[in-house]
Amino acid sequence: MFAAALTVSQAYAVNPDEVLDDPALEARAREISTGLRCLVCQNQSIDDSDAPLAKDLRILVRERLVAGDTDAEAKSFLVSRYGEFVLLKPTFSSKNLILWSFGPLVLILGIFGIFRLYRKNKQVADKAKEAGSETLSDEERSRLKKILSDESNA
């Protein structure tokens, strides 16, 4: 009785009616279930989730194992039905590589763009400084004084 209580306490969300009679098959089912994502909760394995869909998926895994499927076949069956999102640890593929490298690539391009913008603004400021440092000719000074005096009189 005590051993049965320990088994149930470790079962998390697995209900007693879902547990297989064969301990080896049950261990395989639990191992597979811990690697599959609950499509309702999305951050829990189907083994930990209480959602009705997670229960259905746990039962489906056990049915596949009882039917004689290997662990890989049971997982691939669920992936073919629900997509790779059902796996908590996705397989390595070129799509995943592109997805994971996109973030750092955008960061590098952003830093490069900010650097280029900073250099361009600095060049414009330096050119303006150089243009402003030129002295005015006598004619330009007299025109400037005339314009300023006209504005102050108005």
GROMACS elastic network, one bead per residue, 0.5 to 0.9 nm:
[ bonds ]
;  ai    aj funct       b0    kb
    1     4     6  0.51058   500
    1     5     6  0.63039   500
    1     6     6  0.87725   500
    2     5     6  0.50515   500
    2     6     6  0.63081   500
    2     7     6  0.87034   500
    3     6     6  0.50750   500
    3     7     6  0.62247   500
    3     8     6  0.87225   500
    4     7     6  0.50466   500
    4     8     6  0.62647   500
    4     9     6  0.86228   500
    5     8     6  0.51909   500
    5     9     6  0.61415   500
    5    10     6  0.87050   500
    6     9     6  0.50834   500
    6    10     6  0.63018   500
    6    11     6  0.86568   500
    7    10     6  0.53126   500
    7    11     6  0.62967   500
    8    12     6  0.76055   500
    8    14     6  0.82461   500
    8    15     6  0.80749   500
    8    16     6  0.71313   500
    9    12     6  0.65549   500
   10    13     6  0.89530   500
   10    14     6  0.89080   500
   11    14     6  0.51606   500
   11    15     6  0.73082   500
   11    16     6  0.82800   500
   11    47     6  0.80831   500
   11    48     6  0.84066   500
   12    15     6  0.81570   500
   12    47     6  0.70879   500
   12    48     6  0.57025   500
   12    49     6  0.80895   500
   12    50     6  0.87616   500
   13    46     6  0.82283   500
   13    47     6  0.60719   500
   13    48     6  0.51046   500
   13    49     6  0.56966   500
   13    50     6  0.54481   500
   13    51     6  0.89012   500
   13    55     6  0.83074   500
   14    17     6  0.83276   500
   14    18     6  0.65282   500
   14    19     6  0.73440   500
   14    46     6  0.88436   500
   14    47     6  0.63107   500
   14    48     6  0.74882   500
   14    49     6  0.83276   500
   14    50     6  0.80372   500
   14    55     6  0.75214   500
   14    58     6  0.79769   500
   15    18     6  0.54294   500
   15    19     6  0.70026   500
   15    55     6  0.83948   500
   16    19     6  0.54484   500
   16    20     6  0.88866   500
   17    20     6  0.82503   500
   18    55     6  0.83368   500
   18    58     6  0.77206   500
   18    59     6  0.64324   500
   18    62     6  0.81473   500
   19    22     6  0.87456   500
   19    23     6  0.88331   500
   19    26     6  0.65058   500
   19    59     6  0.89317   500
   19    62     6  0.84728   500
   20    23     6  0.69145   500
   20    24     6  0.89601   500
   20    25     6  0.68737   500
   20    26     6  0.53338   500
   20    29     6  0.87151   500
   20    62     6  0.74430   500
   20    66     6  0.88317   500
   21    24     6  0.89266   500
   21    25     6  0.80835   500
   21    26     6  0.74342   500
   22    25     6  0.54028   500
   22    26     6  0.61712   500
   22    27     6  0.86924   500
   23    27     6  0.60359   500
   23    28     6  0.85931   500
   24    27     6  0.51440   500
   24    28     6  0.63279   500
   24    29     6  0.86429   500
   25    28     6  0.50574   500
   25    29     6  0.60744   500
   25    30     6  0.85637   500
   25    62     6  0.78372   500
   25    65     6  0.68923   500
   25    66     6  0.75416   500
   26    30     6  0.60817   500
   26    31     6  0.85217   500
   26    62     6  0.76182   500
   26    65     6  0.89944   500
   27    30     6  0.50984   500
   27    31     6  0.61398   500
   27    32     6  0.86746   500
   28    31     6  0.50344   500
   28    32     6  0.62215   500
   28    33     6  0.85063   500
   28    62     6  0.88008   500
   28    65     6  0.81483   500
   28    71     6  0.72465   500
   29    32     6  0.51819   500
   29    33     6  0.59773   500
   29    34     6  0.86374   500
   29    58     6  0.77348   500
   29    61     6  0.63461   500
   29    62     6  0.58336   500
   29    65     6  0.72549   500
   29    71     6  0.81457   500
   30    34     6  0.61640   500
   30    35     6  0.88394   500
   30    47     6  0.68860   500
   30    58     6  0.84662   500
   30    62     6  0.89491   500
   31    34     6  0.54508   500
   31    35     6  0.69026   500
   31    47     6  0.89061   500
   31    71     6  0.88923   500
   32    35     6  0.54039   500
   32    36     6  0.67007   500
   32    47     6  0.87932   500
   32    61     6  0.76696   500
   32    71     6  0.68502   500
   32    72     6  0.88907   500
   32    74     6  0.82066   500
   32    75     6  0.72711   500
   33    36     6  0.52598   500
   33    37     6  0.81656   500
   33    45     6  0.66355   500
   33    46     6  0.56823   500
   33    47     6  0.51594   500
   33    48     6  0.86658   500
   33    57     6  0.83158   500
   33    58     6  0.64448   500
   33    61     6  0.74553   500
   34    37     6  0.79205   500
   34    44     6  0.86383   500
   34    45     6  0.52532   500
   34    46     6  0.65403   500
   34    47     6  0.53922   500
   34    48     6  0.76068   500
   34    88     6  0.83023   500
   35    45     6  0.63382   500
   35    46     6  0.80502   500
   35    47     6  0.84878   500
   35    86     6  0.86570   500
   35    87     6  0.61663   500
   35    88     6  0.54426   500
   35    89     6  0.69297   500
   36    44     6  0.83480   500
   36    45     6  0.53119   500
   36    46     6  0.58987   500
   36    47     6  0.79515   500
   36    57     6  0.89235   500
   36    75     6  0.81889   500
   36    78     6  0.88752   500
   36    85     6  0.88458   500
   36    86     6  0.55635   500
   36    88     6  0.53919   500
   36    89     6  0.81971   500
   37    40     6  0.86406   500
   37    41     6  0.80073   500
   37    42     6  0.60185   500
   37    43     6  0.68476   500
   37    44     6  0.58690   500
   37    46     6  0.56664   500
   37    47     6  0.87185   500
   37    54     6  0.83881   500
   37    85     6  0.74323   500
   37    87     6  0.55842   500
   37    88     6  0.51932   500
   37    89     6  0.89134   500
   38    41     6  0.53891   500
   38    42     6  0.52158   500
   38    43     6  0.70485   500
   38    44     6  0.57076   500
   38    45     6  0.53367   500
   38    47     6  0.83497   500
   38    48     6  0.85418   500
   38    49     6  0.66734   500
   38    51     6  0.78355   500
   38    53     6  0.74745   500
   38    54     6  0.55381   500
   38    57     6  0.84131   500
   38    86     6  0.70948   500
   38    88     6  0.88698   500
   39    42     6  0.51327   500
   39    43     6  0.85120   500
   39    44     6  0.86800   500
   39    45     6  0.89515   500
   39    46     6  0.82942   500
   39    53     6  0.74487   500
   39    54     6  0.74332   500
   39    82     6  0.87973   500
   39    85     6  0.82543   500
   39    86     6  0.67716   500
   40    43     6  0.87087   500
   40    44     6  0.89305   500
   40    49     6  0.88251   500
   40    51     6  0.68687   500
   40    52     6  0.88349   500
   40    53     6  0.71456   500
   40    54     6  0.77244   500
   41    44     6  0.59995   500
   41    45     6  0.84503   500
   41    46     6  0.88383   500
   41    49     6  0.72544   500
   41    51     6  0.75546   500
   41    54     6  0.88595   500
   42    45     6  0.79168   500
   42    86     6  0.86628   500
   42    88     6  0.89465   500
   43    88     6  0.83046   500
   44    47     6  0.79106   500
   44    48     6  0.61422   500
   44    49     6  0.61363   500
   44    88     6  0.83473   500
   45    48     6  0.53679   500
   45    49     6  0.63196   500
   45    54     6  0.81925   500
   45    87     6  0.88863   500
   45    88     6  0.71832   500
   46    49     6  0.51274   500
   46    50     6  0.79768   500
   46    51     6  0.82600   500
   46    53     6  0.84329   500
   46    55     6  0.71621   500
   46    57     6  0.70743   500
   46    58     6  0.66013   500
   47    50     6  0.83805   500
   47    54     6  0.74507   500
   47    55     6  0.82355   500
   47    58     6  0.70719   500
   48    54     6  0.85739   500
   49    52     6  0.85812   500
   49    54     6  0.61160   500
   49    55     6  0.78397   500
   50    53     6  0.84836   500
   50    54     6  0.66955   500
   50    55     6  0.69943   500
   51    54     6  0.52163   500
   51    55     6  0.64925   500
   51    56     6  0.88542   500
   52    55     6  0.50635   500
   52    56     6  0.63088   500
   52    57     6  0.87141   500
   53    57     6  0.61888   500
   53    58     6  0.86175   500
   54    57     6  0.50109   500
   54    58     6  0.61307   500
   54    59     6  0.85890   500
   55    58     6  0.50661   500
   55    59     6  0.62124   500
   55    60     6  0.85305   500
   56    59     6  0.51370   500
   56    60     6  0.60879   500
   56    61     6  0.86924   500
   57    61     6  0.61563   500
   57    62     6  0.86116   500
   57    78     6  0.83878   500
   58    61     6  0.51800   500
   58    62     6  0.63465   500
   58    63     6  0.86754   500
   59    62     6  0.50979   500
   59    63     6  0.61072   500
   59    64     6  0.86410   500
   60    64     6  0.61866   500
   60    65     6  0.86541   500
   60    74     6  0.87557   500
   60    78     6  0.87419   500
   61    64     6  0.51905   500
   61    65     6  0.63017   500
   61    66     6  0.86968   500
   61    74     6  0.62786   500
   61    75     6  0.80248   500
   61    78     6  0.82882   500
   62    65     6  0.51030   500
   62    66     6  0.61222   500
   62    67     6  0.85097   500
   62    74     6  0.88596   500
   63    66     6  0.51188   500
   63    67     6  0.60960   500
   63    68     6  0.87804   500
   64    67     6  0.50145   500
   64    68     6  0.65523   500
   64    69     6  0.55802   500
   64    70     6  0.83165   500
   64    71     6  0.89527   500
   64    73     6  0.83854   500
   64    74     6  0.59398   500
   64    77     6  0.87338   500
   65    68     6  0.51593   500
   65    69     6  0.50094   500
   65    70     6  0.66860   500
   65    71     6  0.74273   500
   65    73     6  0.89715   500
   65    74     6  0.69633   500
   66    69     6  0.73586   500
   69    72     6  0.78937   500
   69    73     6  0.56112   500
   69    74     6  0.59537   500
   70    73     6  0.50965   500
   70    74     6  0.62200   500
   70    75     6  0.86582   500
   71    74     6  0.52137   500
   71    75     6  0.62793   500
   71    76     6  0.86144   500
   72    75     6  0.51411   500
   72    76     6  0.60137   500
   72    77     6  0.84850   500
   73    76     6  0.50448   500
   73    77     6  0.60112   500
   73    78     6  0.87040   500
   74    77     6  0.51492   500
   74    78     6  0.65426   500
   74    79     6  0.87648   500
   75    78     6  0.52510   500
   75    79     6  0.61639   500
   75    80     6  0.85999   500
   75    87     6  0.83366   500
   76    80     6  0.59630   500
   76    81     6  0.85378   500
   77    80     6  0.51874   500
   77    81     6  0.63956   500
   77    82     6  0.87230   500
   78    81     6  0.50815   500
   78    82     6  0.58943   500
   78    83     6  0.74475   500
   78    84     6  0.86045   500
   78    86     6  0.73941   500
   78    87     6  0.89191   500
   79    82     6  0.52239   500
   79    84     6  0.52713   500
   79    85     6  0.77479   500
   79    86     6  0.63974   500
   79    87     6  0.74796   500
   80    83     6  0.56757   500
   80    84     6  0.78454   500
   82    85     6  0.71395   500
   82    86     6  0.62091   500
   83    86     6  0.61691   500
   83    87     6  0.83456   500
   84    87     6  0.57103   500
   84    88     6  0.88619   500
   84    90     6  0.66228   500
   84    91     6  0.80596   500
   85    88     6  0.73594   500
   85    89     6  0.89381   500
   85    90     6  0.73619   500
   86    89     6  0.88994   500
   86    90     6  0.84774   500
   87    90     6  0.55033   500
   87    91     6  0.81960   500
   90    93     6  0.87489   500
   90    96     6  0.82573   500
   91    96     6  0.81115   500
   92    95     6  0.82675   500
   92    96     6  0.63059   500
   92    97     6  0.73919   500
   93    96     6  0.52776   500
   93    97     6  0.63234   500
   93    98     6  0.87938   500
   94    98     6  0.62189   500
   94    99     6  0.85731   500
   95    98     6  0.52241   500
   95    99     6  0.62048   500
   95   100     6  0.87061   500
   96   100     6  0.60495   500
   96   101     6  0.84240   500
   97   100     6  0.52463   500
   97   101     6  0.59873   500
   97   102     6  0.84337   500
   98   101     6  0.52304   500
   98   102     6  0.59765   500
   99   102     6  0.53650   500
   99   103     6  0.75959   500
  100   103     6  0.63992   500
  100   104     6  0.78896   500
  101   104     6  0.57049   500
  101   105     6  0.61432   500
  101   106     6  0.87417   500
  102   105     6  0.50847   500
  102   106     6  0.61449   500
  102   107     6  0.86492   500
  103   106     6  0.52869   500
  103   107     6  0.63085   500
  103   108     6  0.87751   500
  104   108     6  0.61483   500
  104   109     6  0.85747   500
  105   108     6  0.51633   500
  105   109     6  0.61553   500
  105   110     6  0.85125   500
  106   109     6  0.50779   500
  106   110     6  0.59935   500
  106   111     6  0.86107   500
  107   110     6  0.50618   500
  107   111     6  0.62407   500
  107   112     6  0.85938   500
  108   111     6  0.51848   500
  108   112     6  0.61406   500
  108   113     6  0.85787   500
  109   112     6  0.50019   500
  109   113     6  0.60394   500
  109   114     6  0.86062   500
  110   113     6  0.50396   500
  110   114     6  0.61840   500
  110   115     6  0.85527   500
  111   114     6  0.51646   500
  111   115     6  0.61404   500
  111   116     6  0.86460   500
  112   115     6  0.50820   500
  112   116     6  0.61928   500
  112   117     6  0.86337   500
  113   116     6  0.51188   500
  113   117     6  0.61289   500
  113   118     6  0.85494   500
  114   117     6  0.50775   500
  114   118     6  0.60757   500
  114   119     6  0.86258   500
  115   118     6  0.51077   500
  115   119     6  0.62382   500
  115   120     6  0.86483   500
  116   119     6  0.51446   500
  116   120     6  0.61329   500
  116   121     6  0.86198   500
  117   120     6  0.51106   500
  117   121     6  0.61369   500
  117   122     6  0.85060   500
  118   121     6  0.52284   500
  118   122     6  0.61087   500
  118   123     6  0.86523   500
  119   122     6  0.50365   500
  119   123     6  0.61647   500
  119   124     6  0.86762   500
  120   123     6  0.51241   500
  120   124     6  0.62708   500
  120   125     6  0.86164   500
  121   124     6  0.50971   500
  121   125     6  0.60933   500
  121   126     6  0.85303   500
  122   125     6  0.50273   500
  122   126     6  0.60465   500
  122   127     6  0.85790   500
  123   126     6  0.50307   500
  123   127     6  0.61492   500
  123   128     6  0.85722   500
  124   127     6  0.51439   500
  124   128     6  0.61725   500
  124   129     6  0.85679   500
  125   128     6  0.50626   500
  125   129     6  0.60891   500
  125   130     6  0.86073   500
  126   130     6  0.61739   500
  126   131     6  0.85962   500
  127   130     6  0.50537   500
  127   131     6  0.61092   500
  127   132     6  0.85110   500
  128   131     6  0.50351   500
  128   132     6  0.59996   500
  128   133     6  0.85381   500
  129   132     6  0.50839   500
  129   133     6  0.61550   500
  130   133     6  0.52292   500
  130   134     6  0.69505   500
  131   134     6  0.57905   500
  132   135     6  0.79424   500
  136   139     6  0.79805   500
  136   140     6  0.57939   500
  136   141     6  0.61079   500
  137   140     6  0.52042   500
  137   141     6  0.62579   500
  137   142     6  0.87704   500
  138   141     6  0.51324   500
  138   142     6  0.63014   500
  138   143     6  0.87275   500
  139   142     6  0.52730   500
  139   143     6  0.63111   500
  139   144     6  0.86579   500
  140   143     6  0.51214   500
  140   144     6  0.60752   500
  140   145     6  0.86113   500
  141   144     6  0.50704   500
  141   145     6  0.61692   500
  141   146     6  0.85846   500
  142   145     6  0.51201   500
  142   146     6  0.61475   500
  142   147     6  0.86590   500
  143   146     6  0.50637   500
  143   147     6  0.61745   500
  143   148     6  0.86049   500
  144   147     6  0.51335   500
  144   148     6  0.61322   500
  144   149     6  0.85066   500
  145   148     6  0.51436   500
  145   149     6  0.59993   500
  145   150     6  0.84802   500
  146   149     6  0.51683   500
  146   150     6  0.60818   500
  146   151     6  0.86384   500
  147   150     6  0.51467   500
  147   151     6  0.62612   500
  147   152     6  0.87108   500
  148   151     6  0.51537   500
  148   152     6  0.62124   500
  148   153     6  0.86814   500
  149   152     6  0.50955   500
  149   153     6  0.61694   500
  149   154     6  0.86569   500
  150   153     6  0.52265   500
  150   154     6  0.62766   500
  151   154     6  0.52457   500
